[in-house]
Amino acid sequence: MSNGDTFSAFFCATQRIRLILIGGGNLSTLLRESDYYLSVVEQHGNIVSKRFFMMYRQTIRVLIDKGASNQNDDGANELCQGDSFSHKRMAETMNFHKALQSFWLGYAERCHHYVLKLLQLNVIGRHHRLIILFYHGISSFTMLKRQRTSKLKQIPKEAIIALRAAAKDSRWNYRNKVHLLEAELSSHEGRNEDANSLYAAAIIASRSSRFIHEQGLACELAGFHYKKIGDLQRAWGFFNQAKSCYAEWGSEMKVEGITRQLAFLGGGEI
């Protein structure tokens, strides 16, 4: 930015925030960084960059505490207004964030809605597409508990195929996601021994890649799996691991949810 190229500077800043968010960086640190970049773009009057940073900040706050820490108007209405510059890119980013927020809030149907809107756009990048296929695949199992349609059954299977192919190029980015989708599919189909091994593999791969949020997710889903099959002691252990991961990630919302599961299981005195 010192040479006057603010466009490139703000673009790089948004990409930095995007990658840290997707990679499970500490949310409180990321919020402070987003607030700093937002103040800079406001000083320069860059409306387009401001809209993107507001979307990221809104998502970060939702992940921390469902947005309760938001004392000021994030300008959500402004995100949908203004000129038509990069309209498809703005729509892609907004639908991505809405799908991401809905997933972590536990709103499977809402996540499904925004993913479908996102996939209809032709501007979505490959990495974004793979990330959203992963979350879509995981959330589909919640919907399958309520309705077993052929279309819903295909969602996780198609996600596994896409992510397996991607993992051949980048095991670091996608191997843990493949394992977790396979674990959920095995659990859903009653192949419990396979599921046990795959949850363990997903946790190890997430830890290896330092994706603390996805490590927490793998532990949480493993906890629900063991709770379903009646192994409450292991369920408590995995929920407790998930709580530690989510605390490190900085998500008070997820910590509170897992704490309720631990209380339901009797605080470990099983």
C-alpha atoms as one frame of an Amber mdcrd trajectory, in Angstrom:
protein
   0.000   0.000   0.000   3.038   2.269   0.439   3.283   2.634  -3.357  -0.347
   3.753  -3.611  -1.817   0.472  -4.858  -4.628   0.224  -2.302  -6.675  -2.121
  -4.499  -4.026  -4.862  -4.344  -3.386  -4.196  -0.661  -7.047  -4.560   0.307
  -7.458  -7.624  -1.919  -4.493  -9.328  -0.221  -5.887  -8.381   3.193  -9.278
  -9.962   2.441  -7.547 -13.117   1.171  -5.498 -13.273   4.358  -8.629 -13.052
   6.523 -10.389 -15.622   4.327  -7.601 -18.195   4.572  -7.135 -17.772   8.322
 -10.885 -18.144   8.857 -11.120 -21.281   6.715  -7.983 -22.688   8.360  -9.328
 -22.321  11.897  -7.265 -19.378  13.143  -8.074 -17.965  16.577 -11.330 -16.071
  16.219 -10.640 -13.293  18.723  -7.313 -12.494  17.066  -8.966 -12.632  13.656
 -11.723 -10.268  14.788  -9.193  -7.688  15.944  -7.336  -7.959  12.644 -10.576
  -7.601  10.666 -11.548  -4.526  12.678  -8.157  -2.995  11.920  -8.434  -3.612
   8.161 -12.002  -2.326   8.188 -10.897   0.927   9.795  -8.216   1.332   7.111
 -10.599   0.753   4.186 -13.055   3.206   5.729 -10.298   5.828   5.886  -9.659
   5.273   2.174 -13.348   5.270   1.291 -13.161   1.882  -0.425 -16.813   0.802
  -0.340 -16.365  -2.555  -2.091 -13.593  -3.722   0.247 -15.605  -2.468   3.211
 -18.506  -4.742   2.259 -16.257  -7.793   2.074 -14.624  -7.049   5.430 -18.030
  -6.522   7.043 -19.128  -9.959   5.846 -16.024 -11.570   7.331 -16.424  -9.665
  10.590 -20.063 -10.704  10.854 -19.158 -14.378  10.357 -16.349 -14.209  12.909
 -18.681 -12.687  15.500 -21.310 -15.352  14.843 -18.702 -18.071  15.342 -17.524
 -16.498  18.597 -20.856 -15.998  20.337 -23.666 -15.942  17.760 -22.992 -12.245
  17.206 -23.776 -11.208  20.774 -20.473  -9.290  20.936 -21.599  -7.052  18.072
 -22.320  -3.746  19.740 -22.545  -1.803  16.505 -24.496  -2.215  13.304 -22.405
  -4.380  10.982 -24.127  -2.757   8.048 -25.807  -5.965   6.888 -28.287  -4.002
   4.800 -25.470  -2.102   3.133 -23.948  -5.369   1.916 -26.821  -5.810  -0.511
 -26.869  -2.213  -1.722 -24.698   0.026  -3.840 -23.286  -0.277  -7.326 -23.220
  -3.450  -9.446 -19.419  -3.884  -9.378 -18.490  -7.545  -9.001 -22.122  -8.390
  -8.256 -21.643 -12.143  -8.752 -18.508 -12.153  -6.610 -20.361 -10.318  -3.846
 -23.261 -12.800  -4.084 -20.818 -15.721  -3.983 -19.117 -14.362  -0.876 -22.392
 -13.597   0.885 -23.874 -17.046   0.209 -20.621 -18.682   1.314 -20.712 -16.797
   4.606 -24.391 -17.496   5.190 -23.813 -21.208   4.556 -20.789 -21.215   6.886
 -22.648 -19.408   9.651 -25.671 -21.688   9.298 -23.511 -24.814   9.511 -21.794
 -23.843  12.753 -25.070 -22.609  14.253 -26.560 -26.043  13.564 -29.116 -24.912
  10.994 -28.786 -27.735   8.473 -31.716 -26.770   6.234 -30.580 -23.149   6.091
 -27.029 -24.274   5.255 -28.465 -26.456   2.479 -30.412 -23.475   1.097 -27.379
 -21.196   0.864 -25.114 -23.920  -0.512 -27.537 -24.536  -3.378 -27.628 -20.808
  -4.123 -23.839 -20.690  -4.006 -23.327 -23.651  -6.321 -25.604 -22.050  -8.933
 -23.055 -19.268  -9.383 -20.217 -19.763 -11.851 -17.679 -17.583 -10.049 -17.018
 -19.783  -7.018 -13.361 -20.751  -6.671 -12.222 -24.380  -6.426 -11.089 -24.213
  -2.793 -14.271 -22.409  -1.726 -16.309 -25.002  -3.573 -14.531 -27.906  -1.869
 -14.851 -26.333   1.576 -18.559 -25.740   1.106 -19.071 -29.275  -0.255 -17.500
 -30.575   2.949 -19.815 -28.604   5.245 -22.789 -29.422   3.028 -21.948 -33.117
   3.213 -21.660 -33.068   7.005 -24.889 -31.095   7.505 -26.786 -33.415   5.156
 -26.652 -36.181   7.777 -28.758 -34.020  10.087 -31.363 -33.636   7.356 -31.227
 -37.370   6.597 -32.433 -38.065  10.142 -35.667 -36.298   9.243 -36.131 -37.244
   5.607 -34.393 -39.998   3.648 -34.548 -38.854   0.041 -32.300 -40.040  -2.757
 -31.113 -36.481  -3.401 -30.009 -35.999   0.196 -28.230 -39.353   0.237 -26.157
 -38.302  -2.761 -24.856 -35.086  -1.148 -22.239 -36.672   1.187 -21.275 -39.291
  -1.399 -20.616 -36.647  -4.044 -18.678 -34.578  -1.510 -16.479 -37.582  -0.676
 -15.712 -38.177  -4.358 -14.758 -34.512  -4.913 -12.642 -34.270  -1.769 -10.869
 -37.587  -2.384  -9.750 -36.246  -5.760  -8.615 -32.987  -4.154  -6.744 -34.871
  -1.412  -4.516 -36.440  -4.067  -3.171 -32.938  -4.738  -3.275 -31.652  -1.151
  -3.556 -34.164   1.666  -2.881 -31.351   4.150  -6.042 -29.468   3.119  -8.503
 -32.255   2.445  -7.515 -35.620   3.958  -9.173 -34.929   7.324 -12.370 -33.838
   5.586 -12.556 -37.065   3.586 -12.069 -39.140   6.750 -14.776 -37.236   8.624
 -17.326 -37.522   5.821 -16.564 -41.241   5.544 -16.914 -41.600   9.321 -20.326
 -39.911   9.280 -21.458 -42.065   6.360 -20.313 -45.247   8.120 -22.075 -44.215
  11.330 -25.228 -43.362   9.408 -25.207 -46.769   7.701 -24.548 -48.646  10.957
 -20.998 -49.715  10.115 -19.806 -48.812  13.593 -16.352 -50.409  13.547 -15.508
 -48.566  10.353 -16.884 -45.359  11.845 -14.753 -45.737  14.988 -11.559 -45.999
  12.936 -12.518 -43.173  10.578 -13.367 -40.714  13.370  -9.956 -41.419  14.883
  -8.305 -40.881  11.493 -10.189 -37.601  10.997  -9.083 -36.321  14.405  -5.445
 -37.249  13.784  -5.444 -35.715  10.291  -7.077 -32.495  11.536  -4.497 -32.209
  14.312  -1.683 -32.864  11.838  -2.952 -30.076   9.567  -3.498 -27.787  12.590
  -7.172 -27.279  11.739  -8.260 -26.868  15.350 -11.891 -26.113  14.443 -12.192
 -29.251  12.318 -10.430 -31.286  14.984 -13.104 -30.050  17.371 -15.809 -30.916
  14.862 -14.416 -34.446  14.389 -14.312 -34.955  18.174 -17.843 -33.589  18.546
 -19.261 -35.859  15.842 -17.372 -38.813  17.287 -18.987 -37.978  20.633 -22.446
 -38.079  19.090 -21.591 -41.339  17.354 -20.520 -43.053  20.584 -23.519 -41.575
  22.405 -25.787 -43.093  19.731 -24.294 -46.569  20.090 -24.427 -46.413  23.890
 -20.731 -45.997  24.726 -21.240 -42.971  26.997 -17.760 -43.025  28.524 -16.098
 -42.623  25.131 -18.747 -40.100  24.131 -17.851 -37.977  27.172 -14.153 -38.221
  26.338 -14.640 -37.043  22.769 -16.975 -34.233  23.800 -14.375 -33.098  26.323
 -11.704 -33.074  23.594 -14.067 -31.103  21.358 -14.577 -28.540  24.127 -10.817
 -28.005  24.417 -10.459 -27.584  20.648 -13.315 -25.112  20.413 -11.922 -23.134
  23.357  -8.573 -22.879  21.563 -10.377 -21.810  18.380 -12.123 -19.087  20.376
 -15.730 -20.134  19.793 -17.662 -19.480  23.005 -20.806 -20.606  21.189 -19.431
 -24.099  20.501 -17.895 -24.410  23.968 -21.297 -23.710  25.521 -22.987 -26.284
  23.289 -20.463 -28.984  24.150 -20.674 -28.106  27.855 -24.396 -28.888  27.690
 -23.620 -32.296  26.166 -21.103 -33.027  28.933 -23.631 -32.031  31.581 -26.197
 -34.328  29.984 -23.717 -37.208  30.199 -23.111 -36.516  33.873 -19.833 -34.588
  33.842 -17.774 -37.693  33.244 -19.123 -39.653  36.207 -20.501 -42.470  34.051
